[in-house]
Amino acid sequence: MAGLSRREFIKRSVAGGVAGSAVLYGFHKPAAAAAKGVEGSVGTFIDLSQCNGCAGQSIPACVAACRAENQAKYPNPVPSQEIPYYWPNKNKKEDWQDKKHLTDRLTPYNWLFVQKVKVVHAGKEITVSIPRRCMHCENPPCANLCPFGAQYKTAEGVTLINKDLCLGGAKCRDVCPWGIPARQAGVGLYMKMAPRYLGAGVMYKCDLCYDRIKVGQKPACVEACPQGAIYFGLKKEMKELARKRAKEINGYLYGDAENGGTSTFYVAPVPFEKIHQALQEEKSRKFAPSATGYPLMPVKVGNFLDTANGLLLSALAAPVAGAFLAGFTAYQKMRGGE
């Protein structure tokens, strides 16, 4: 796509806008109707009463497995000194390439991490270890509001980011109740188009090891957990398993009502309101209030798409994303699919 001018891209995008919606959904349609052996949406159940964060290990097994499995998908940006500052930020750019080693938060190079907090409940102090990554929501606002059409939901219910289309505008992170997607500057389509004005890189997050799911395997984190605290299967079965476990331990369920419903279900022996508060306090101690990559656990948080602004932005984003995809697809065909 080298040599693509902004004028040419915009010209082709506008020309393709009429067929934008068709291109949008045609481009996003998975190669196969569903993954091998999967008939319906998949999900995970994470039993926090069993997870101990791999105590004694420098990196939890699930985190190590995730990093090993996905390292080939991590960004490869230009050197830090060559990354331009982008509008409207004159002295800030999200560049994590010198922090690839970090495993205590979500970054473009770390899609899963384990939060540990202490919660006082029923007169006891309980340490809770929480594996965190994308929740893969039932109705993901990130996918519906991406102005570039770079995010989409597969037939299996997995929300993915097309790194070849993402311009790093971070709208997905803004509308995610947990602020999950992480941005890396200096890489992606925007560098070939308008690095100082359009987007700011590429957004990265957990893809639930979709390549493994497609061939009938489990996500790497599920297989690696030594405590057997992470379960994978059909979403409806994971939800039922989580509800059953919550009753068994007189515990609490998270992920069923949040953001309109997700495909990730947590069960904890303490209320998630207390976990959320503990995470807030932990974040204030370790990071700045505006720091990204350290999600909280707001209880029964609503879905932005259910608000008037969300509905409006969704209606506006669809044709823009369709036009953008049409222009991109037309140009790719013109250049022989490069």
Residue frames relative to the residue before (quaternion, step in Angstrom):
aa qw qx qy qz dx dy dz
M 1.0000 0.0000 0.0000 0.0000 0.00 0.00 0.00
A 0.3379 0.7579 -0.4925 0.2624 3.56 1.25 0.25
G 0.7825 0.3382 -0.2412 0.4638 3.56 -1.07 0.71
L 0.4554 0.6798 -0.4598 0.3451 3.60 1.20 0.03
S 0.2503 -0.7733 0.5659 0.1384 3.56 -0.70 1.09
R 0.6061 -0.5578 0.4119 0.3897 3.55 -1.19 0.54
R 0.6398 0.5406 -0.3293 0.4358 3.58 0.96 -0.86
E 0.6730 0.4953 -0.2984 0.4611 3.59 0.91 -0.91
F 0.6580 0.5094 -0.3187 0.4539 3.57 0.95 -0.87
I 0.6638 0.4969 -0.3036 0.4693 3.59 0.89 -0.92
K 0.6232 0.5515 -0.3346 0.4421 3.57 1.00 -0.83
R 0.7092 0.4477 -0.2574 0.4799 3.54 0.87 -0.95
S 0.6099 0.5497 -0.3509 0.4503 3.59 1.10 -0.63
V 0.6643 0.4905 -0.3023 0.4761 3.57 0.93 -0.89
A 0.6498 0.5207 -0.3181 0.4532 3.56 0.97 -0.87
G 0.7255 0.4343 -0.2408 0.4766 3.55 1.05 -0.74
G 0.4591 0.7308 -0.4233 0.2755 3.57 1.25 -0.20
V 0.5818 0.5938 -0.3770 0.4084 3.58 1.09 -0.64
A 0.7593 0.3110 -0.1720 0.5452 3.53 1.04 -0.81
G 0.2468 0.8377 -0.4648 0.1459 3.53 1.28 0.32
S 0.6920 0.4879 -0.3059 0.4353 3.57 0.74 -0.97
A 0.6459 0.5188 -0.3244 0.4565 3.57 0.97 -0.81
V 0.6580 0.4950 -0.3098 0.4753 3.54 0.97 -0.86
L 0.6154 0.5773 -0.3401 0.4152 3.53 0.99 -0.89
Y 0.7611 0.3684 -0.2151 0.4886 3.56 0.71 -1.03
G 0.6069 0.5443 -0.3618 0.4523 3.57 1.12 -0.52
F 0.6642 0.5082 -0.3016 0.4578 3.56 1.00 -0.87
H 0.7183 0.4736 -0.2502 0.4440 3.55 0.99 -0.83
K 0.5195 0.6619 -0.4222 0.3372 3.57 1.13 -0.42
P 0.4617 -0.6932 0.4711 0.2905 3.61 -0.72 1.00
A 0.6288 -0.5550 0.3880 0.3820 3.57 -1.17 0.59
A 0.7688 0.2049 -0.1237 0.5930 3.57 1.09 -0.73
A 0.6135 -0.5719 0.3854 0.3848 3.58 -1.09 0.61
A 0.7808 -0.1038 0.0858 0.6101 3.56 1.07 -0.72
A 0.6208 -0.5583 0.3973 0.3808 3.53 -1.21 0.46
K 0.6776 -0.5057 0.3587 0.3955 3.54 -1.26 0.51
G 0.8538 0.1203 -0.1072 0.4950 3.55 -0.78 1.04
V 0.6294 0.5252 -0.3353 0.4644 3.60 1.27 0.10
E 0.0082 -0.7835 0.6211 -0.0206 3.56 -0.80 1.03
G 0.7821 0.1809 -0.1772 0.5694 3.53 0.18 1.31
S 0.6903 -0.4757 0.3499 0.4180 3.54 -1.33 0.08
V 0.3110 -0.7442 0.5648 0.1748 3.54 -1.09 0.77
G 0.0459 -0.8020 0.5952 0.0211 3.55 -1.25 0.31
T 0.3086 -0.7305 0.5712 0.2118 3.53 -1.33 -0.01
F 0.1784 -0.7368 0.6424 0.1125 3.52 -1.25 0.58
I 0.0958 -0.7995 0.5928 0.0127 3.57 -0.72 1.11
D 0.2122 -0.8015 0.5544 0.0720 3.54 -0.50 1.28
L 0.2406 -0.8148 0.5146 0.1153 3.57 -0.20 1.28
S 0.5708 0.5682 -0.3953 0.4417 3.58 1.23 -0.16
Q 0.6971 0.4336 -0.2587 0.5090 3.58 1.28 -0.32
C 0.6372 0.5365 -0.3315 0.4429 3.59 1.10 -0.64
N 0.0729 -0.7958 0.6001 0.0345 3.57 -0.91 0.95
G 0.5403 -0.6545 0.3843 0.3634 3.55 1.27 0.38
C 0.4794 -0.6699 0.4216 0.3791 3.57 1.28 0.41
A 0.0657 -0.8444 0.5317 -0.0091 3.53 0.75 1.14
G 0.7731 0.3194 -0.2580 0.4834 3.54 -0.92 0.95
Q 0.6722 0.4425 -0.2957 0.5146 3.58 1.25 -0.25
S 0.5352 -0.6440 0.4418 0.3220 3.57 -1.04 0.75
I 0.7757 0.1076 -0.0519 0.6197 3.57 1.13 -0.71
P 0.4785 -0.6675 0.4782 0.3110 3.63 -0.77 0.94
A 0.6149 -0.5958 0.3758 0.3545 3.57 -1.06 0.78
C 0.6479 0.5219 -0.3329 0.4438 3.60 0.97 -0.78
V 0.6469 0.5155 -0.3134 0.4665 3.58 1.04 -0.81
A 0.6526 0.5125 -0.3100 0.4640 3.58 0.92 -0.91
A 0.6641 0.5055 -0.3024 0.4604 3.58 0.97 -0.87
C 0.6328 0.5337 -0.3210 0.4601 3.56 1.03 -0.82
R 0.6745 0.4953 -0.2952 0.4611 3.58 0.88 -0.93
A 0.6594 0.5039 -0.3082 0.4650 3.59 0.97 -0.82
E 0.6766 0.5121 -0.2846 0.4461 3.56 0.98 -0.89
N 0.8130 0.3308 -0.1259 0.4623 3.58 0.92 -0.92
Q 0.3781 0.7676 -0.4708 0.2148 3.60 1.19 -0.01
A 0.6329 0.5379 -0.3392 0.4416 3.59 1.09 -0.63
K 0.6772 0.4868 -0.2851 0.4723 3.59 1.23 -0.41
Y 0.5009 0.6708 -0.4248 0.3443 3.57 1.24 -0.21
P 0.6120 -0.5981 0.3741 0.3575 3.60 -1.12 0.59
N 0.1596 -0.7508 0.6341 0.0934 3.52 -1.27 0.56
P 0.0206 -0.8632 0.5041 -0.0161 3.57 0.46 1.22
V 0.6185 -0.4811 0.4374 0.4412 3.53 -1.33 0.07
P 0.6747 -0.4821 0.3399 0.4437 3.64 -1.15 0.35
S 0.6668 -0.5477 0.3322 0.3810 3.56 -1.08 0.77
Q 0.6931 0.4988 -0.2919 0.4309 3.58 0.86 -0.93
E 0.6785 0.4780 -0.2914 0.4757 3.59 1.25 -0.34
I 0.5283 0.6167 -0.4232 0.4018 3.60 1.25 -0.07
P 0.3211 -0.7709 0.5147 0.1942 3.61 -0.59 1.08
Y 0.4827 -0.5936 0.5382 0.3536 3.54 -1.22 0.42
Y 0.2198 -0.8096 0.5373 0.0866 3.55 -0.91 0.88
W 0.5916 -0.5894 0.4310 0.3419 3.52 -1.18 0.68
P 0.6294 -0.2348 -0.7402 -0.0288 1.62 -1.91 1.66
N 0.4810 0.6737 -0.4407 0.3472 3.62 1.21 0.26
K 0.1932 -0.8208 0.5322 0.0761 3.55 -0.52 1.17
N 0.8093 0.1750 -0.0923 0.5531 3.57 1.17 -0.38
K 0.6795 0.4386 -0.2872 0.5133 3.56 1.18 0.57
K 0.1207 0.7584 -0.6361 0.0757 3.56 -1.05 0.83
E 0.4010 -0.7219 0.5149 0.2299 3.57 -0.97 0.86
D 0.1577 0.7847 -0.5679 0.1920 3.51 -0.16 1.35
W 0.0888 -0.8384 0.5376 -0.0152 3.55 -0.44 1.27
Q 0.4169 0.7605 -0.4490 0.2149 3.61 1.18 -0.06
D 0.6855 0.4237 -0.3046 0.5079 3.61 1.16 -0.34
K 0.6842 0.4218 -0.2735 0.5283 3.58 1.36 0.19
K 0.2053 0.8229 -0.5037 0.1642 3.55 1.15 0.63
H 0.6444 0.5653 -0.3120 0.4097 3.54 1.16 -0.62
L 0.5232 0.6744 -0.4092 0.3226 3.61 1.17 -0.42
T 0.0336 -0.8003 0.5987 -0.0035 3.57 -0.93 0.93
D 0.5784 0.6048 -0.3690 0.4045 3.60 1.25 0.23
R 0.7593 0.1846 -0.1562 0.6041 3.58 1.26 0.39
L 0.5533 -0.5757 0.4686 0.3780 3.57 -1.32 0.09
T 0.0605 0.7726 -0.6279 0.0716 3.56 -0.89 1.00
P 0.6755 -0.4583 0.3482 0.4609 3.63 -1.20 0.01
Y 0.7273 0.3888 -0.2185 0.5216 3.58 1.28 -0.36
N 0.7470 0.2688 -0.1819 0.5803 3.58 1.26 0.16
W 0.1040 -0.8662 0.4887 0.0077 3.57 -0.05 1.32
L 0.7538 0.2156 -0.1430 0.6040 3.56 1.32 -0.02
F 0.1381 0.7725 -0.6172 0.0575 3.56 -1.00 0.75
V 0.4056 -0.7145 0.5248 0.2226 3.55 -1.28 0.37
Q 0.2283 -0.7606 0.5982 0.1076 3.54 -0.73 1.14
K 0.0979 -0.7811 0.6139 0.0585 3.56 -1.04 0.80
V 0.0839 0.7909 -0.5997 0.0885 3.55 -0.77 1.07
K 0.3560 -0.7043 0.5719 0.2240 3.54 -1.25 0.50
V 0.0653 -0.7996 0.5966 -0.0207 3.55 -0.86 1.06
V 0.2757 -0.7403 0.5895 0.1686 3.57 -0.95 0.89
H 0.1499 0.7843 -0.5820 0.1540 3.56 -0.65 1.15
A 0.8419 0.0332 -0.0730 0.5337 3.56 -0.92 0.98
G 0.7162 -0.4776 0.2451 0.4458 3.54 1.02 0.85
K 0.6835 0.4415 -0.2830 0.5077 3.59 1.27 0.11
E 0.3515 -0.6945 0.5803 0.2396 3.55 -1.19 0.60
I 0.0618 -0.8172 0.5720 -0.0342 3.54 -0.60 1.21
T 0.2908 -0.7368 0.5841 0.1773 3.57 -0.92 0.93
V 0.1127 -0.7966 0.5935 0.0230 3.55 -0.79 1.08
S 0.1494 -0.7688 0.6181 0.0678 3.57 -0.89 1.01
I 0.0694 -0.8404 0.5362 -0.0372 3.57 -0.64 1.16
P 0.2673 -0.7415 0.5922 0.1675 3.63 -0.47 1.13
R 0.0676 -0.8229 0.5641 -0.0011 3.59 -0.72 1.06
R 0.2480 0.7119 -0.6351 0.1681 3.52 -1.12 0.84
C 0.7735 -0.3139 0.2288 0.5009 3.62 -1.23 -0.17
M 0.4048 -0.7338 0.5035 0.2101 3.58 -1.01 0.91
H 0.2519 -0.7938 0.5110 0.2129 3.62 1.27 -0.32
C 0.0621 -0.8799 0.4709 -0.0154 3.52 0.61 1.29
E 0.6251 -0.5502 0.4153 0.3661 3.53 -1.29 0.51
N 0.7813 0.0682 -0.0078 0.6203 3.57 0.97 -0.91
P 0.0996 -0.8695 0.4808 0.0530 3.59 0.48 1.21
P 0.3619 -0.7369 0.5248 0.2250 3.60 -0.59 1.07
C 0.5609 0.6068 -0.3946 0.4019 3.60 1.10 -0.57
A 0.7084 0.4565 -0.2603 0.4712 3.57 0.91 -0.95
N 0.7014 0.4857 -0.2706 0.4459 3.57 0.99 -0.82
L 0.7653 0.3743 -0.1944 0.4862 3.58 1.13 -0.55
C 0.4280 0.6878 -0.4858 0.3283 3.61 1.20 0.09
P 0.3593 -0.7735 0.4766 0.2132 3.63 -0.48 1.12
F 0.6987 0.4463 -0.2680 0.4907 3.59 1.24 -0.29
G 0.4407 -0.7178 0.4438 0.3060 3.58 1.28 0.00
A 0.3886 0.7627 -0.4446 0.2638 3.57 1.19 0.50
Q 0.7183 0.3776 -0.2457 0.5302 3.60 1.22 -0.30
Y 0.0657 0.7980 -0.5939 0.0788 3.53 -1.07 0.75
K 0.3881 -0.7042 0.5537 0.2166 3.52 -1.31 0.42
T 0.3706 -0.7506 0.5087 0.2012 3.57 -0.80 1.02
A 0.7004 -0.4508 0.3467 0.4313 3.56 -1.34 0.11
E 0.6831 0.4800 -0.2784 0.4749 3.57 1.21 -0.50
G 0.5688 -0.6286 0.3674 0.3826 3.57 1.28 0.06
V 0.5000 0.6365 -0.4291 0.4009 3.59 1.24 0.37
T 0.2824 -0.7582 0.5649 0.1622 3.58 -0.85 0.97
L 0.0813 -0.8225 0.5626 -0.0185 3.55 -0.69 1.18
I 0.2740 -0.7169 0.6132 0.1871 3.55 -1.34 0.36
N 0.2826 -0.7328 0.5943 0.1731 3.57 -0.85 0.98
K 0.3104 -0.7996 0.4863 0.1669 3.58 -0.22 1.27
D 0.6248 0.5489 -0.3424 0.4371 3.58 1.18 -0.45
L 0.7206 0.4013 -0.2370 0.5133 3.59 1.25 -0.35
C 0.5809 0.6243 -0.3692 0.3694 3.57 1.13 -0.63
L 0.1860 -0.7832 0.5874 0.0839 3.54 -0.99 0.93
G 0.5163 -0.7037 0.3868 0.2979 3.57 1.25 0.28
G 0.2759 0.7903 -0.5092 0.2001 3.57 1.07 0.61
A 0.3332 -0.7993 0.4395 0.2387 3.59 1.31 -0.34
K 0.3001 0.7354 -0.5433 0.2721 3.61 1.12 0.46
C 0.6035 0.5748 -0.3485 0.4289 3.59 1.06 -0.76
R 0.6774 0.4790 -0.2904 0.4769 3.57 0.94 -0.84
D 0.6336 0.5583 -0.3240 0.4265 3.56 1.04 -0.79
V 0.7635 0.3708 -0.1981 0.4902 3.60 0.96 -0.83
C 0.5332 0.5946 -0.4167 0.4341 3.59 1.28 -0.01
P 0.4621 -0.7029 0.4591 0.2856 3.63 -0.71 0.98
W 0.7339 0.3883 -0.2124 0.5153 3.56 1.24 -0.48
G 0.3812 -0.7533 0.4671 0.2627 3.59 1.27 -0.06
I 0.1755 0.8701 -0.4496 0.1004 3.56 1.10 0.72
P 0.6964 0.4850 -0.3365 0.4081 3.68 0.56 -0.96
A 0.2066 -0.7733 0.5920 0.0945 3.56 -1.05 0.85
R 0.2961 -0.7917 0.5171 0.1344 3.58 -0.95 0.90
Q 0.1035 -0.7588 0.6405 0.0573 3.53 -1.11 0.85
A 0.2951 -0.7612 0.5573 0.1518 3.54 -0.73 1.11
G 0.7482 0.4347 -0.2864 0.4114 3.55 -1.30 0.24
V 0.7189 0.3368 -0.2391 0.5591 3.56 1.23 0.39
G 0.7152 0.4853 -0.3143 0.3927 3.57 -1.16 0.51
L 0.7935 -0.3702 0.2466 0.4154 3.49 -1.43 0.01
Y 0.6342 0.5623 -0.3552 0.3943 3.59 0.94 -0.79
M 0.6021 0.5725 -0.3575 0.4266 3.59 1.13 -0.55
K 0.6940 0.4548 -0.2646 0.4914 3.58 1.20 -0.52
M 0.7189 0.4459 -0.2390 0.4767 3.56 1.23 -0.36
A 0.7667 -0.2375 0.2295 0.5506 3.56 0.43 -1.23
P 0.1292 -0.8662 0.4771 0.0730 3.60 0.48 1.18
R 0.6950 0.4607 -0.2928 0.4680 3.59 1.13 -0.41
Y 0.7965 0.3293 -0.1437 0.4863 3.58 1.16 -0.38
L 0.7790 0.3487 -0.1719 0.4919 3.59 1.01 -0.69
G 0.8398 -0.0206 -0.0095 0.5424 3.57 -0.50 1.16
A 0.2922 -0.7687 0.5417 0.1741 3.55 -1.18 -0.39
G 0.8055 -0.1655 0.1000 0.5602 3.60 1.12 0.44
V 0.5303 -0.5717 0.4856 0.3952 3.55 -1.00 -0.91
M 0.3551 -0.7169 0.5620 0.2101 3.56 -1.10 0.76
Y 0.0997 -0.8010 0.5899 0.0219 3.56 -1.02 0.85
K 0.1422 0.7731 -0.6093 0.1037 3.56 -1.17 0.67
C 0.7155 -0.4186 0.3427 0.4421 3.56 -1.35 0.06
D 0.1497 -0.7780 0.6035 0.0898 3.58 -1.01 0.85
L 0.4868 -0.6963 0.3931 0.3516 3.56 1.34 0.45
C 0.5259 -0.6417 0.3958 0.3937 3.57 1.20 0.63
Y 0.0158 0.8627 -0.5049 0.0240 3.55 0.90 0.96
D 0.6056 0.5588 -0.3583 0.4388 3.60 1.05 -0.67
R 0.6582 0.4892 -0.3021 0.4860 3.56 1.08 -0.72
I 0.6331 0.5403 -0.3319 0.4440 3.57 0.96 -0.87
K 0.6494 0.5566 -0.3188 0.4084 3.58 0.95 -0.88
V 0.7453 0.3449 -0.2159 0.5281 3.60 1.14 -0.50
G 0.6616 -0.5703 0.2921 0.3895 3.54 1.19 0.54
Q 0.5501 0.6039 -0.4035 0.4121 3.60 1.22 0.34
K 0.5132 -0.6212 0.4920 0.3296 3.56 -1.31 0.24
P 0.6190 -0.5125 0.4188 0.4228 3.60 -1.20 0.35
A 0.6290 -0.5827 0.3674 0.3604 3.57 -1.09 0.73
C 0.6465 0.5360 -0.3299 0.4311 3.60 0.96 -0.82
V 0.6244 0.5461 -0.3326 0.4487 3.58 1.08 -0.76
E 0.6965 0.4733 -0.2718 0.4659 3.57 0.87 -0.96
A 0.7069 0.4995 -0.2676 0.4233 3.59 1.03 -0.77
C 0.5551 0.6490 -0.4010 0.3315 3.62 1.09 -0.55
P 0.3220 -0.7845 0.4972 0.1835 3.63 -0.48 1.15
Q 0.6710 0.4891 -0.2905 0.4755 3.58 1.24 -0.42
G 0.3801 -0.7251 0.4862 0.3057 3.58 1.25 -0.25
A 0.3598 0.7757 -0.4491 0.2590 3.56 1.13 0.67
I 0.7092 0.3930 -0.2438 0.5322 3.60 1.27 -0.26
Y 0.1070 -0.8073 0.5802 0.0077 3.55 -0.65 1.17
F 0.1101 -0.7923 0.5988 0.0393 3.57 -1.12 0.72
G 0.3271 0.7250 -0.5625 0.2257 3.55 -1.04 0.82
L 0.7553 -0.2957 0.2526 0.5275 3.55 -1.17 -0.47
K 0.6003 -0.6125 0.3803 0.3463 3.55 -0.96 0.90
K 0.6716 0.5060 -0.3160 0.4393 3.59 0.82 -0.91
E 0.6575 0.4983 -0.3057 0.4753 3.57 1.08 -0.70
M 0.6368 0.5190 -0.3236 0.4695 3.59 1.05 -0.75
K 0.6372 0.5221 -0.3250 0.4644 3.58 1.02 -0.76
E 0.6684 0.4916 -0.2974 0.4724 3.55 0.94 -0.87
L 0.6373 0.5245 -0.3214 0.4642 3.56 1.01 -0.80
A 0.6530 0.5140 -0.3062 0.4644 3.57 1.00 -0.84
R 0.6507 0.5119 -0.3135 0.4650 3.58 0.96 -0.85
K 0.6470 0.5198 -0.3114 0.4629 3.56 0.99 -0.85
R 0.6688 0.4993 -0.2993 0.4625 3.57 0.94 -0.90
A 0.6227 0.5455 -0.3414 0.4450 3.59 1.01 -0.77
K 0.6567 0.4973 -0.3073 0.4764 3.56 1.03 -0.78
E 0.6358 0.5631 -0.3255 0.4156 3.57 0.99 -0.87
I 0.7881 0.2989 -0.1509 0.5164 3.58 0.92 -0.88
N 0.4085 -0.7046 0.4693 0.3412 3.57 1.34 0.11
G 0.3803 0.7624 -0.4267 0.3034 3.51 1.07 0.91
Y 0.5337 -0.6277 0.4929 0.2799 3.51 -1.34 -0.38
L 0.2982 -0.7688 0.5517 0.1253 3.54 -1.08 0.89
Y 0.0446 -0.7893 0.6123 -0.0006 3.56 -1.04 0.84
G 0.7059 0.4618 -0.3406 0.4152 3.57 -1.05 0.82
D 0.5991 0.5733 -0.3571 0.4300 3.57 1.23 -0.36
A 0.7823 0.3025 -0.1515 0.5230 3.59 0.90 -0.93
E 0.5860 0.6308 -0.3642 0.3550 3.60 1.10 -0.60
N 0.8551 0.0541 -0.0899 0.5077 3.56 -1.00 0.95
G 0.6819 -0.4843 0.2806 0.4709 3.56 1.14 0.61
G 0.6911 -0.4374 0.2705 0.5077 3.58 1.27 0.16
T 0.0751 -0.7988 0.5965 0.0194 3.56 -0.95 0.88
S 0.4918 -0.6338 0.4994 0.3271 3.55 -1.33 -0.06
T 0.6386 0.4643 -0.3198 0.5238 3.56 1.33 0.28
F 0.0602 -0.8186 0.5710 -0.0154 3.57 -0.63 1.14
Y 0.1402 -0.7763 0.6122 0.0547 3.54 -0.85 1.06
V 0.0799 -0.7459 0.6562 0.0814 3.54 -1.19 0.61
A 0.0179 -0.8079 0.5880 -0.0350 3.56 -0.84 1.03
P 0.5033 -0.6564 0.4685 0.3103 3.60 -1.17 0.51
V 0.7151 0.3493 -0.2278 0.5610 3.59 1.33 -0.04
P 0.6165 -0.5644 0.3849 0.3915 3.63 -1.11 0.51
F 0.4960 -0.6737 0.4626 0.2935 3.56 -0.98 0.80
E 0.5204 0.6020 -0.4256 0.4308 3.60 1.19 -0.29
K 0.6720 0.4761 -0.2917 0.4864 3.59 1.03 -0.80
I 0.6166 0.5301 -0.3444 0.4693 3.56 1.07 -0.70
H 0.6338 0.5378 -0.3192 0.4552 3.57 0.97 -0.90
Q 0.6693 0.4972 -0.2955 0.4664 3.57 0.90 -0.92
A 0.6567 0.5086 -0.3082 0.4638 3.56 0.97 -0.86
L 0.6452 0.5142 -0.3161 0.4684 3.58 1.04 -0.75
Q 0.6096 0.5452 -0.3454 0.4603 3.58 1.06 -0.73
E 0.6785 0.4877 -0.2848 0.4698 3.55 0.90 -0.94
E 0.6432 0.5219 -0.3130 0.4648 3.56 1.02 -0.83
K 0.6520 0.5161 -0.3151 0.4574 3.58 0.95 -0.84
S 0.6571 0.5125 -0.3161 0.4536 3.59 0.95 -0.84
R 0.6544 0.5061 -0.3138 0.4660 3.59 1.13 -0.59
K 0.7746 0.3927 -0.1846 0.4601 3.57 0.95 -0.90
F 0.8192 0.1525 -0.0384 0.5515 3.57 1.02 -0.81
A 0.6108 -0.4979 0.4446 0.4258 3.53 -1.36 0.02
P 0.6497 -0.5431 0.3527 0.3982 3.64 -1.09 0.56
S 0.7304 0.4210 -0.2310 0.4858 3.58 1.07 -0.73
A 0.3855 0.7524 -0.4665 0.2602 3.60 1.27 0.02
T 0.3288 -0.7370 0.5596 0.1884 3.56 -1.02 0.83
G 0.7335 0.4797 -0.2978 0.3784 3.54 -1.32 0.21
Y 0.6964 0.3732 -0.2772 0.5467 3.59 1.26 0.12
P 0.1268 -0.8559 0.4983 0.0556 3.61 0.30 1.25
L 0.3500 -0.6974 0.5860 0.2184 3.53 -1.20 0.66
M 0.3871 -0.7119 0.5239 0.2624 3.61 -1.24 -0.19
P 0.0378 -0.8214 0.5691 -0.0060 3.60 0.46 1.17
V 0.3612 -0.7652 0.5013 0.1808 3.57 -0.81 1.03
K 0.8539 0.0180 -0.0698 0.5154 3.56 -0.97 1.01
V 0.2042 0.7897 -0.5446 0.1953 3.56 1.04 0.78
G 0.4590 -0.7177 0.4609 0.2487 3.57 -0.95 0.89
N 0.5012 -0.6226 0.5155 0.3087 3.52 -1.39 0.23
F 0.5065 -0.6782 0.4440 0.2941 3.57 -0.79 1.03
L 0.6183 0.5685 -0.3427 0.4208 3.58 1.11 -0.64
D 0.6380 0.5294 -0.3284 0.4527 3.60 1.22 -0.34
T 0.5974 0.5469 -0.3659 0.4584 3.59 1.28 -0.04
A 0.6579 -0.5068 0.3760 0.4111 3.56 -1.25 0.36
N 0.6612 0.4969 -0.3067 0.4711 3.58 0.96 -0.84
G 0.6405 0.5363 -0.3228 0.4450 3.55 1.03 -0.78
L 0.6556 0.5060 -0.3053 0.4700 3.56 0.96 -0.87
L 0.6545 0.5161 -0.3083 0.4585 3.57 0.99 -0.85
L 0.6884 0.4800 -0.2850 0.4631 3.56 0.84 -0.97
S 0.6146 0.5444 -0.3448 0.4550 3.57 1.08 -0.69
A 0.6606 0.5025 -0.2997 0.4704 3.57 0.98 -0.86
L 0.6828 0.4793 -0.2859 0.4715 3.56 1.05 -0.76
A 0.6648 0.5412 -0.3072 0.4132 3.57 1.02 -0.81
A 0.6052 0.6119 -0.3611 0.3590 3.59 0.99 -0.81
P 0.7254 0.4102 -0.2825 0.4750 3.65 0.70 -0.91
V 0.6103 0.5401 -0.3604 0.4539 3.60 1.07 -0.62
A 0.6621 0.4926 -0.2973 0.4801 3.56 0.94 -0.93
G 0.6448 0.5290 -0.3224 0.4477 3.57 0.98 -0.81
A 0.6619 0.4981 -0.3004 0.4728 3.56 0.97 -0.87
F 0.6406 0.5274 -0.3218 0.4560 3.55 0.99 -0.84
L 0.6755 0.4882 -0.2890 0.4710 3.57 0.92 -0.92
A 0.6263 0.5390 -0.3405 0.4486 3.56 1.04 -0.76
G 0.6657 0.4987 -0.2994 0.4674 3.54 0.95 -0.89
F 0.6539 0.5136 -0.3080 0.4623 3.55 0.96 -0.89
T 0.6759 0.4974 -0.2937 0.4578 3.58 0.88 -0.97
A 0.6435 0.5216 -0.3206 0.4594 3.59 0.97 -0.87
Y 0.6768 0.4867 -0.3023 0.4622 3.56 0.90 -0.87
Q 0.6204 0.5417 -0.3390 0.4548 3.59 1.02 -0.77
K 0.6594 0.5001 -0.3082 0.4692 3.56 0.95 -0.85
M 0.6404 0.5371 -0.3173 0.4480 3.55 1.02 -0.86
R 0.7431 0.3864 -0.2077 0.5054 3.55 1.06 -0.81
G 0.5990 -0.6096 0.3476 0.3857 3.56 1.22 0.31
G 0.6581 -0.5612 0.2983 0.4036 3.56 1.17 0.63
E 0.3670 0.7542 -0.4862 0.2453 3.61 1.14 0.32
